[in-house]
Amino acid sequence: MTAPQPIHSLPESVNLYDSDYLRWLAETAERLRSGQFDQIDVLNLAEELDDMGRSEKRAVESNLEVLLRHLLKYRYQGDRRLNSWRFTILEHRDRIAKAFRDSSSLRPYFASIYADCYTTARHKAAVETGLPLETFPEQVPFTPELVLDPDFLPDDSDG
């Protein structure tokens, strides 16, 4: 005789989440599509959705820091400008633009982290270039609009 299952037992997918993440994803997606909501590992699914949001935010933050750092290097090391810097500037602008296109709600987040990202980029630019931190202004010398403008590159008169 089979023992009755406890009323509050966890779905098998909870264990699957820890043992085979890819299979857990596939099964969860299929259960969602087929309306088997009572078979979904809700707690882990909610955690994964939260993680996805944090990941999108981290990507915007990382791309903005790299972009600002390279704009600073481009502006304050005019004699050492490299095409690879221009490529990096273009690449990270493109990544941010794609993130905004996919999730317009990231725009306010971008605005809210802009100054903090600049502070980080400023410190990293000083370390990377070997220039004194004071070389780079404490306040962001570029507006968010300029930073995202695909045609903008700072020159010696920009700061």
Secondary structure, DSSP 8 states (H G I E B T S, - for coil): ------TT---HHHHHHHH-HHHHHHHHHHHHHTT-GGGS-HHHHHHHHHHHHHHHHHHHHHHHHHHHHHHHHHHHTGGG--HHHHHHHHHHHHHHHHHHHH-TTHHHHHHHHHHHHHHHHHHHHHHHH---GGGS-SS-SS-HHHHH-TT----TT--
